[in-house]
Amino acid sequence: MAEASDADVCAICLGGMVCGQASFVAECSHAFHLSCISASVAHGNHNCLLCKASWTVLPAMNAPRAPPANGRRALRPPPQAWSRQFVREEEEGAAGGSPNTAIAKGTAHENFAVLVNAKAPSAAASEAARAPLDLVMVLNISGSMRGHKLELLKRAMGFVINNLEPADRISVVSFSDQASRLIRLVRMSDQGKADAKRAVQSLVAHGGTNIGEGLCVAAQVLDDRRHRNAVASIMLLSNGQDAFTEGRNHAANYINLVPSSLTYNGSGNRTPVVHTFGFGADHDAAAMHTIAESTGGTFSFVEDEAVI
């Protein structure tokens, strides 16, 4: 059977235009079943649904739906056709035109594509929901950190301090042969940030590297808290070349650098994590990775200012 021409097909339902069915041929030559187009016109659409030509002659309203020809059900337009029509009308409406619906109100269709706009929460809203933090910074100031590494460490500390919120608290622990707490846990108000930056800028590199001692002092700072923020963690900034661990060439011994109160054993009670940052291309990656992994933290390599 030969395919029907465009004039023999209703532009709305794609059903055949056969003798005996009420039809309407618009001034633009597009043909429609009268029952299909009258419902659209009844809802105020006086333009051709295909070419958008304005009509001066309108079809009769409330025309009865014509029965299918030869007892066959009229073909339903494929979903792609409705999708293309809908997208075109959405774009015209957004451009300032009058959006027209391709489906008359009150009619039912099994498949019809629509566009939905979804907006994600802003970054500011996400940041505002962050829980207050208790953070202990453990800084290596041994002789091996002298020069560029120490300057890079100070810049990294400035970045961390600047990005903390007023409800957050920070404590600074420095270590070489021995470890000491430079400042207690202090809230990051403008004054608190200024005090922390001043303490960091006063650091001078000297002595050996005793990472275990630095972590012990950090753990003690968190254990001694009377008030506790919801989240607690430790950041270790070092070149990782510990001088006080026996058999330090064997990765298995690096676990001895981590105090038992910080070791995560996989139970439900989480301990403060230790995030480690290795400074310089010659840092001991095995030590820094072992410390981070045993506490559930992360290990990062800081080569230059771009990483900060």
VOPA-296792 format. One record per residue: residue number from 1; x, y, z of N, C-alpha, C in turn; residue in three letters. Coordinates in steps of 0.2 Angstrom, whole numbers, plus 5000, padded with zeros to 4 digits. Layout:
BEGIN
NUM	X	Y	Z	X	Y	Z	X	Y	Z	Ala
...
# end
This chain:
BEGIN
1	5004	4994	5000	5000	5000	5000	5004	5006	5000	Met
2	5003	5011	4996	5007	5017	4995	5006	5021	5002	Ala
3	5011	5025	5004	5011	5029	5010	5007	5035	5008	Glu
4	5003	5038	5013	4999	5043	5012	5003	5050	5012	Ala
5	5001	5054	5008	5005	5061	5007	5003	5065	5014	Ser
6	5007	5071	5014	5006	5075	5020	4999	5077	5020	Asp
7	4996	5079	5014	4989	5081	5014	4984	5076	5017	Ala
8	4986	5070	5017	4981	5064	5019	4982	5062	5026	Asp
9	4986	5065	5030	4988	5064	5037	4986	5069	5041	Val
10	4983	5068	5047	4982	5073	5052	4988	5075	5055	Cys
11	4990	5082	5055	4996	5084	5058	4997	5083	5065	Ala
12	4991	5082	5069	4991	5081	5076	4991	5074	5078	Ile
13	4987	5070	5076	4987	5063	5078	4990	5058	5073	Cys
14	4992	5061	5067	4995	5057	5062	4991	5051	5059	Leu
15	4984	5052	5061	4979	5047	5058	4978	5049	5051	Gly
16	4975	5044	5047	4973	5046	5040	4967	5050	5039	Gly
17	4968	5054	5034	4962	5059	5032	4958	5055	5027	Met
18	4952	5052	5029	4948	5048	5024	4942	5051	5023	Val
19	4939	5049	5018	4932	5052	5016	4927	5050	5021	Cys
20	4923	5054	5023	4918	5053	5028	4920	5056	5035	Gly
21	4926	5058	5036	4928	5061	5043	4928	5068	5042	Gln
22	4926	5072	5047	4926	5079	5047	4933	5081	5048	Ala
23	4935	5086	5043	4942	5088	5043	4942	5096	5042	Ser
24	4948	5098	5043	4949	5105	5043	4956	5106	5039	Phe
25	4956	5110	5034	4962	5112	5030	4964	5119	5031	Val
26	4969	5121	5035	4971	5128	5036	4973	5132	5030	Ala
27	4973	5138	5031	4976	5142	5025	4983	5141	5024	Glu
28	4987	5138	5028	4994	5136	5027	4994	5129	5024	Cys
29	4989	5126	5022	4988	5120	5019	4989	5114	5023	Ser
30	4990	5114	5030	4991	5109	5034	4984	5106	5036	His
31	4983	5100	5036	4977	5097	5037	4976	5093	5044	Ala
32	4970	5094	5047	4969	5091	5054	4962	5088	5054	Phe
33	4961	5083	5058	4955	5080	5060	4951	5086	5063	His
34	4945	5087	5062	4941	5093	5065	4941	5092	5072	Leu
35	4940	5086	5075	4940	5084	5082	4946	5086	5085	Ser
36	4952	5085	5082	4959	5086	5085	4960	5093	5085	Cys
37	4959	5097	5080	4961	5104	5080	4956	5108	5084	Ile
38	4949	5107	5084	4944	5111	5087	4946	5111	5095	Ser
39	4949	5106	5098	4950	5106	5105	4956	5111	5106	Ala
40	4961	5111	5102	4967	5115	5102	4964	5123	5102	Ser
41	4960	5124	5097	4957	5131	5096	4953	5133	5101	Val
42	4949	5128	5104	4945	5130	5110	4949	5133	5116	Ala
43	4956	5131	5116	4960	5133	5122	4964	5139	5120	His
44	4962	5143	5114	4965	5149	5113	4971	5149	5108	Gly
45	4972	5143	5105	4977	5142	5100	4975	5144	5093	Asn
46	4977	5150	5090	4974	5152	5084	4980	5152	5079	His
47	4985	5148	5080	4991	5147	5075	4992	5140	5074	Asn
48	4995	5139	5068	4996	5132	5066	5001	5129	5070	Cys
49	5000	5123	5072	5004	5119	5077	5011	5117	5074	Leu
50	5011	5117	5067	5017	5115	5064	5021	5121	5061	Leu
51	5018	5126	5058	5022	5131	5055	5021	5138	5058	Cys
52	5016	5138	5063	5015	5144	5067	5012	5150	5064	Lys
53	5009	5148	5058	5006	5153	5054	4999	5155	5057	Ala
54	4998	5162	5057	4992	5164	5061	4986	5163	5056	Ser
55	4980	5160	5059	4974	5159	5055	4969	5164	5056	Trp
56	4966	5166	5050	4960	5171	5050	4954	5167	5050	Thr
57	4954	5161	5048	4948	5157	5047	4949	5151	5052	Val
58	4944	5150	5057	4945	5145	5062	4940	5139	5061	Leu
59	4942	5133	5064	4937	5128	5063	4932	5128	5068	Pro
60	4927	5124	5067	4921	5124	5072	4923	5121	5079	Ala
61	4920	5124	5084	4922	5122	5091	4918	5116	5093	Met
62	4921	5112	5098	4917	5106	5101	4915	5101	5096	Asn
63	4919	5100	5090	4917	5095	5086	4918	5088	5089	Ala
64	4913	5083	5087	4914	5077	5090	4920	5073	5087	Pro
65	4922	5068	5091	4928	5065	5088	4926	5060	5083	Arg
66	4930	5060	5077	4928	5055	5072	4930	5048	5073	Ala
67	4926	5043	5071	4928	5036	5072	4934	5034	5068	Pro
68	4938	5029	5070	4943	5027	5066	4941	5025	5059	Pro
69	4945	5026	5054	4943	5023	5047	4944	5016	5047	Ala
70	4939	5013	5044	4939	5005	5042	4940	5001	5049	Asn
71	4938	5004	5054	4938	5000	5060	4945	5000	5063	Gly
72	4950	5004	5060	4956	5003	5063	4958	5009	5068	Arg
73	4962	5008	5072	4963	5013	5077	4968	5018	5074	Arg
74	4967	5025	5075	4971	5030	5072	4978	5029	5075	Ala
75	4983	5031	5071	4990	5030	5074	4992	5036	5079	Leu
76	4995	5034	5084	4997	5039	5089	5004	5041	5087	Arg
77	5005	5048	5088	5012	5050	5086	5017	5048	5090	Pro
78	5023	5046	5088	5029	5043	5092	5031	5049	5097	Pro
79	5034	5046	5103	5036	5051	5108	5041	5056	5105	Pro
80	5045	5054	5101	5050	5059	5098	5047	5065	5095	Gln
81	5041	5064	5092	5037	5070	5088	5035	5075	5094	Ala
82	5032	5072	5099	5030	5076	5104	5035	5080	5108	Trp
83	5041	5076	5109	5047	5079	5112	5049	5085	5108	Ser
84	5050	5084	5101	5052	5090	5097	5048	5096	5097	Arg
85	5041	5094	5097	5036	5100	5097	5037	5104	5103	Gln
86	5037	5100	5109	5037	5103	5116	5044	5107	5116	Phe
87	5049	5105	5114	5056	5108	5115	5055	5115	5111	Val
88	5053	5114	5105	5052	5120	5100	5048	5126	5104	Arg
89	5042	5124	5107	5038	5128	5110	5041	5131	5116	Glu
90	5045	5127	5120	5048	5130	5126	5053	5135	5124	Glu
91	5057	5134	5119	5062	5138	5117	5059	5145	5114	Glu
92	5053	5145	5111	5050	5151	5108	5047	5155	5114	Glu
93	5045	5151	5119	5042	5154	5125	5047	5158	5129	Gly
94	5053	5155	5130	5059	5158	5133	5062	5164	5129	Ala
95	5061	5164	5123	5063	5169	5119	5058	5175	5119	Ala
96	5053	5175	5122	5048	5180	5123	5042	5179	5119	Gly
97	5041	5174	5115	5035	5172	5112	5030	5169	5116	Gly
98	5024	5167	5113	5019	5164	5117	5019	5157	5116	Ser
99	5021	5153	5122	5021	5146	5121	5015	5143	5120	Pro
100	5014	5138	5115	5008	5135	5114	5009	5127	5115	Asn
101	5004	5124	5118	5005	5117	5119	5003	5113	5113	Thr
102	5006	5108	5112	5005	5103	5107	4999	5098	5108	Ala
103	4998	5098	5115	4992	5093	5117	4987	5097	5120	Ile
104	4981	5097	5118	4976	5101	5121	4974	5099	5128	Ala
105	4972	5103	5132	4970	5102	5139	4964	5097	5139	Lys
106	4965	5092	5143	4959	5087	5144	4960	5081	5140	Gly
107	4965	5081	5135	4966	5075	5131	4972	5071	5134	Thr
108	4971	5064	5133	4976	5060	5136	4981	5057	5131	Ala
109	4987	5056	5133	4992	5053	5129	4997	5048	5133	His
110	4998	5043	5130	5002	5038	5134	5009	5040	5135	Glu
111	5012	5043	5130	5019	5046	5130	5019	5053	5128	Asn
112	5022	5057	5133	5023	5064	5131	5030	5066	5135	Phe
113	5034	5069	5131	5041	5071	5134	5040	5078	5137	Ala
114	5043	5079	5143	5043	5086	5146	5050	5088	5148	Val
115	5051	5094	5149	5057	5097	5152	5056	5099	5159	Leu
116	5061	5097	5163	5061	5099	5170	5067	5102	5172	Val
117	5067	5108	5175	5073	5112	5177	5074	5110	5185	Asn
118	5080	5108	5186	5082	5106	5193	5088	5111	5195	Ala
119	5088	5114	5201	5093	5118	5204	5096	5115	5210	Lys
120	5103	5114	5210	5106	5111	5215	5107	5116	5221	Ala
121	5108	5114	5227	5109	5119	5232	5115	5123	5231	Pro
122	5116	5129	5233	5122	5133	5232	5127	5130	5236	Ser
123	5134	5132	5234	5140	5130	5238	5140	5133	5245	Ala
124	5137	5139	5245	5137	5143	5252	5132	5139	5257	Ala
125	5127	5137	5254	5122	5133	5259	5126	5127	5261	Ala
126	5130	5123	5257	5133	5117	5259	5138	5119	5264	Ser
127	5142	5124	5263	5147	5126	5268	5144	5128	5275	Glu
128	5139	5131	5274	5136	5134	5281	5134	5128	5285	Ala
129	5132	5122	5282	5130	5116	5286	5136	5112	5289	Ala
130	5142	5114	5287	5148	5110	5290	5148	5110	5298	Arg
131	5149	5105	5301	5150	5104	5308	5156	5108	5310	Ala
132	5156	5111	5316	5162	5114	5319	5168	5109	5320	Pro
133	5174	5111	5319	5180	5107	5319	5185	5109	5325	Leu
134	5188	5103	5328	5194	5104	5332	5200	5101	5328	Asp
135	5204	5106	5327	5210	5104	5322	5217	5105	5326	Leu
136	5221	5100	5326	5227	5100	5329	5232	5100	5323	Val
137	5237	5105	5322	5242	5105	5317	5248	5103	5320	Met
138	5251	5098	5317	5258	5095	5320	5263	5097	5315	Val
139	5268	5101	5317	5273	5104	5312	5280	5102	5313	Leu
140	5283	5099	5308	5290	5097	5309	5294	5103	5308	Asn
141	5298	5105	5313	5303	5111	5312	5310	5109	5313	Ile
142	5312	5102	5311	5318	5100	5312	5323	5103	5307	Ser
143	5329	5102	5307	5334	5104	5303	5333	5103	5296	Gly
144	5330	5097	5295	5329	5094	5288	5323	5098	5284	Ser
145	5320	5103	5288	5314	5107	5285	5317	5114	5284	Met
146	5323	5115	5285	5326	5122	5284	5325	5124	5277	Arg
147	5324	5131	5276	5324	5134	5270	5317	5134	5267	Gly
148	5317	5132	5260	5311	5132	5256	5305	5128	5259	His
149	5307	5122	5262	5302	5118	5265	5298	5121	5271	Lys
150	5302	5125	5275	5299	5128	5281	5295	5134	5278	Leu
151	5297	5137	5273	5293	5143	5271	5287	5140	5268	Glu
152	5287	5135	5264	5281	5132	5261	5276	5129	5267	Leu
153	5279	5127	5272	5275	5124	5278	5271	5130	5281	Leu
154	5274	5136	5281	5271	5142	5284	5266	5145	5280	Lys
155	5267	5144	5273	5262	5146	5268	5256	5142	5269	Arg
156	5257	5135	5269	5251	5131	5270	5247	5132	5276	Ala
157	5251	5133	5282	5247	5135	5288	5243	5141	5287	Met
158	5245	5146	5284	5241	5152	5283	5235	5151	5279	Gly
159	5236	5146	5274	5230	5144	5270	5225	5141	5274	Phe
160	5227	5136	5278	5222	5132	5283	5219	5137	5287	Val
161	5222	5142	5291	5220	5146	5296	5214	5151	5292	Ile
162	5216	5153	5286	5211	5158	5283	5205	5155	5281	Asn
163	5205	5148	5280	5199	5145	5278	5195	5142	5284	Asn
164	5197	5143	5290	5193	5140	5295	5187	5145	5297	Leu
165	5182	5142	5300	5176	5146	5302	5177	5149	5309	Glu
166	5173	5154	5311	5173	5156	5318	5172	5151	5324	Pro
167	5168	5146	5322	5166	5141	5327	5171	5135	5327	Ala
168	5176	5135	5322	5181	5130	5322	5187	5132	5328	Asp
169	5191	5127	5330	5196	5128	5334	5202	5125	5332	Arg
170	5208	5128	5333	5214	5126	5331	5220	5126	5336	Ile
171	5224	5121	5336	5230	5121	5341	5236	5119	5337	Ser
172	5241	5122	5338	5248	5121	5335	5253	5117	5339	Val
173	5255	5112	5337	5261	5108	5340	5267	5108	5335	Val
174	5272	5110	5338	5279	5109	5334	5283	5104	5337	Ser
175	5287	5101	5332	5292	5096	5335	5298	5096	5331	Phe
176	5304	5094	5335	5310	5092	5332	5313	5086	5336	Ser
177	5318	5087	5340	5320	5082	5345	5314	5081	5350	Asp
178	5311	5086	5352	5305	5086	5357	5299	5089	5354	Gln
179	5294	5089	5357	5288	5092	5354	5285	5096	5360	Ala
180	5281	5102	5357	5278	5106	5362	5272	5109	5359	Ser
181	5267	5111	5363	5261	5114	5361	5262	5122	5360	Arg
182	5262	5125	5354	5263	5132	5354	5257	5136	5356	Leu
183	5251	5134	5354	5245	5137	5356	5240	5132	5358	Ile
184	5236	5133	5363	5230	5129	5365	5225	5129	5359	Arg
185	5220	5125	5360	5214	5125	5356	5211	5132	5356	Leu
186	5210	5136	5351	5208	5143	5351	5203	5144	5345	Val
187	5197	5147	5347	5192	5148	5341	5195	5153	5336	Arg
188	5193	5152	5330	5196	5155	5324	5192	5162	5323	Met
189	5191	5166	5328	5189	5173	5327	5195	5177	5324	Ser
190	5194	5183	5323	5199	5187	5319	5205	5187	5324	Asp
191	5204	5188	5330	5210	5188	5335	5213	5181	5336	Gln
192	5209	5176	5335	5212	5169	5336	5216	5167	5330	Gly
193	5214	5169	5324	5218	5168	5318	5224	5172	5318	Lys
194	5224	5178	5320	5230	5182	5321	5235	5179	5325	Ala
195	5233	5177	5331	5237	5173	5336	5241	5167	5333	Asp
196	5237	5163	5329	5239	5157	5326	5244	5159	5321	Ala
197	5243	5164	5317	5248	5165	5312	5254	5168	5315	Lys
198	5254	5172	5320	5260	5174	5323	5264	5169	5326	Arg
199	5261	5164	5329	5265	5158	5332	5268	5154	5326	Ala
200	5265	5153	5321	5268	5150	5315	5274	5153	5312	Val
201	5273	5160	5311	5279	5164	5308	5285	5164	5313	Gln
202	5284	5163	5319	5290	5163	5324	5294	5156	5323	Ser
203	5292	5151	5320	5295	5145	5320	5302	5145	5316	Leu
204	5307	5142	5319	5314	5141	5316	5316	5134	5316	Val
205	5319	5132	5311	5321	5125	5310	5327	5123	5314	Ala
206	5327	5118	5317	5333	5115	5321	5332	5108	5323	His
207	5337	5105	5325	5337	5098	5328	5335	5092	5324	Gly
208	5333	5087	5327	5331	5081	5323	5324	5080	5322	Gly
209	5321	5074	5320	5314	5073	5318	5311	5068	5322	Thr
210	5307	5070	5327	5304	5065	5331	5296	5065	5330	Asn
211	5294	5062	5325	5287	5062	5323	5282	5059	5328	Ile
212	5284	5054	5331	5280	5050	5336	5279	5055	5342	Gly
213	5284	5059	5344	5283	5064	5350	5278	5069	5348	Glu
214	5278	5071	5342	5273	5076	5340	5266	5074	5340	Gly
215	5265	5068	5337	5259	5065	5337	5256	5063	5344	Leu
216	5260	5062	5349	5258	5060	5356	5256	5067	5359	Cys
217	5259	5072	5358	5257	5079	5361	5250	5081	5358	Val
218	5249	5080	5351	5243	5081	5348	5237	5077	5351	Ala
219	5239	5071	5352	5233	5066	5355	5231	5069	5362	Ala
220	5236	5071	5365	5235	5073	5372	5231	5080	5372	Gln
221	5232	5084	5367	5228	5090	5366	5221	5088	5365	Val
222	5219	5083	5361	5212	5081	5360	5209	5078	5366	Leu
223	5213	5074	5369	5211	5070	5375	5209	5074	5381	Asp
224	5212	5080	5382	5211	5085	5387	5206	5090	5386	Asp
225	5202	5089	5381	5197	5094	5379	5191	5093	5384	Arg
226	5189	5099	5387	5183	5099	5391	5177	5100	5386	Arg
227	5177	5105	5382	5172	5106	5377	5175	5102	5370	His
228	5170	5099	5367	5172	5095	5361	5168	5097	5355	Arg
229	5171	5100	5350	5167	5101	5343	5165	5094	5340	Asn
230	5160	5094	5336	5158	5088	5333	5163	5084	5329	Ala
231	5168	5087	5326	5173	5084	5322	5180	5086	5325	Val
232	5184	5081	5325	5191	5082	5327	5196	5078	5323	Ala
233	5201	5082	5321	5206	5078	5317	5213	5082	5318	Ser
234	5218	5078	5315	5225	5081	5316	5228	5081	5309	Ile
235	5232	5086	5308	5236	5087	5301	5243	5087	5303	Met
236	5247	5082	5300	5254	5082	5301	5258	5084	5295	Leu
237	5262	5090	5296	5265	5093	5290	5273	5091	5291	Leu
238	5276	5087	5287	5283	5085	5288	5286	5082	5282	Ser
239	5292	5082	5282	5296	5078	5276	5296	5071	5278	Asn
240	5293	5069	5284	5293	5062	5285	5299	5058	5287	Gly
241	5305	5061	5287	5311	5058	5288	5312	5057	5296	Gln
242	5309	5052	5299	5309	5052	5306	5316	5049	5308	Asp
243	5319	5051	5314	5326	5049	5316	5325	5045	5322	Ala
244	5319	5044	5325	5319	5041	5331	5315	5034	5331	Phe
245	5314	5031	5325	5311	5025	5324	5316	5020	5323	Thr
246	5316	5014	5327	5321	5009	5325	5319	5005	5319	Glu
247	5324	5004	5315	5322	5000	5309	5318	5004	5304	Gly
248	5319	5010	5303	5315	5015	5300	5315	5013	5292	Arg
249	5319	5009	5290	5319	5007	5283	5314	5002	5281	Asn
250	5310	4999	5287	5305	4994	5286	5298	4997	5287	His
251	5294	4998	5282	5288	5001	5283	5283	4999	5289	Ala
252	5284	4992	5291	5280	4989	5296	5281	4993	5303	Ala
253	5287	4996	5304	5289	4999	5310	5286	5006	5311	Asn
254	5284	5009	5305	5281	5016	5306	5275	5016	5310	Tyr
255	5271	5010	5311	5265	5010	5315	5267	5012	5322	Ile
256	5273	5011	5324	5275	5013	5331	5275	5021	5332	Asn
257	5275	5025	5326	5274	5032	5327	5267	5034	5329	Leu
258	5262	5030	5329	5255	5032	5330	5253	5030	5337	Val
259	5251	5035	5341	5249	5033	5348	5243	5029	5347	Pro
260	5242	5024	5352	5236	5020	5352	5230	5023	5352	Ser
261	5229	5029	5355	5223	5032	5355	5220	5035	5348	Ser
262	5225	5035	5344	5224	5038	5337	5223	5032	5332	Leu
263	5224	5026	5334	5224	5020	5329	5217	5018	5328	Thr
264	5215	5018	5322	5208	5016	5320	5208	5008	5320	Tyr
265	5203	5005	5324	5203	4997	5324	5197	4995	5320	Asn
266	5193	4999	5317	5188	4997	5313	5181	4996	5317	Gly
267	5181	4998	5323	5175	4997	5327	5171	5003	5326	Ser
268	5165	5003	5329	5160	5009	5328	5163	5015	5331	Gly
269	5167	5015	5336	5170	5021	5339	5176	5024	5335	Asn
270	5174	5030	5332	5179	5033	5328	5184	5037	5332	Arg
271	5191	5036	5330	5196	5040	5333	5197	5046	5329	Thr
272	5200	5052	5331	5202	5057	5327	5207	5055	5321	Pro
273	5206	5057	5315	5210	5054	5310	5216	5059	5309	Val
274	5222	5056	5306	5228	5060	5305	5229	5061	5297	Val
275	5228	5067	5295	5230	5068	5288	5237	5070	5287	His
276	5241	5067	5283	5248	5068	5282	5249	5072	5276	Thr
277	5254	5077	5276	5256	5080	5270	5264	5080	5270	Phe
278	5267	5077	5265	5274	5076	5264	5277	5082	5260	Gly
279	5282	5086	5263	5285	5091	5260	5291	5090	5257	Phe
280	5292	5092	5251	5298	5090	5247	5299	5084	5244	Gly
281	5303	5083	5238	5303	5077	5234	5306	5072	5238	Ala
282	5310	5073	5243	5314	5068	5247	5310	5066	5253	Asp
283	5304	5067	5254	5300	5066	5260	5299	5058	5260	His
284	5298	5055	5266	5298	5048	5267	5290	5046	5266	Asp
285	5288	5044	5260	5281	5043	5258	5279	5037	5262	Ala
286	5283	5032	5263	5281	5026	5267	5279	5028	5274	Ala
287	5282	5032	5277	5280	5034	5284	5274	5038	5284	Ala
288	5273	5043	5280	5267	5047	5280	5261	5043	5278	Met
289	5262	5038	5273	5256	5034	5271	5254	5030	5276	His
290	5259	5027	5280	5257	5022	5285	5253	5025	5291	Thr
291	5256	5032	5293	5252	5035	5298	5245	5037	5296	Ile
292	5244	5039	5290	5237	5041	5288	5233	5035	5287	Ala
293	5235	5030	5285	5231	5024	5284	5229	5021	5290	Glu
294	5234	5021	5295	5232	5017	5302	5227	5021	5306	Ser
295	5226	5028	5304	5221	5032	5307	5214	5033	5303	Thr
296	5214	5031	5297	5209	5032	5293	5209	5039	5289	Gly
297	5215	5042	5289	5216	5048	5286	5219	5048	5279	Gly
298	5221	5053	5276	5223	5054	5269	5231	5056	5269	Thr
299	5234	5054	5264	5241	5056	5263	5242	5061	5256	Phe
300	5245	5066	5257	5246	5071	5251	5253	5073	5251	Ser
301	5255	5074	5244	5262	5076	5243	5262	5084	5241	Phe
302	5266	5088	5245	5266	5095	5244	5273	5097	5241	Val
303	5273	5098	5234	5279	5099	5231	5280	5107	5230	Glu
304	5275	5111	5229	5276	5118	5228	5270	5122	5230	Asp
305	5270	5128	5229	5265	5132	5232	5258	5131	5228	Glu
306	5259	5129	5221	5253	5127	5217	5248	5122	5221	Ala
307	5251	5117	5224	5247	5112	5227	5243	5115	5233	Val
308	5246	5120	5237	5243	5123	5242	5237	5127	5239	Ile
# end
